[in-house]
Amino acid sequence: MSKYIFYPANRSAVPMCAAEAMKSKGYGVVNHACDSVTHILFPVPTFGADGKLRGGGDFEKILERMPKATLIGGKLPKIPGRKTIDLLDDAYYLAENASITAYCTLGLLMQNLPVVLR
């Protein structure tokens, strides 16, 4: 098993998809908080406009249960002594996400426009 163990912070689509992708690459994934977790996967962005964790759950309790795990998400707060990977500060992530968004937009346009795109 991999030395990296990932935990999806909640059952919303993004952390679950990320966990499945990590699992398919041979990384460990658990569905419960435990001491062996090295990385916690949060939604991107992590918090909604109301300041609550997107997809549900209690951010502080999650952190308490896994005090050594690195946090991965978007627009994460700076937490002293805690390593974070903020995907919304990562140029590669942003470029890949923009490419996927553009591709999907073109697909929807081609399905719904009464004319051919040129």
Disulfide bonds with the S-S distance in Angstrom:
none
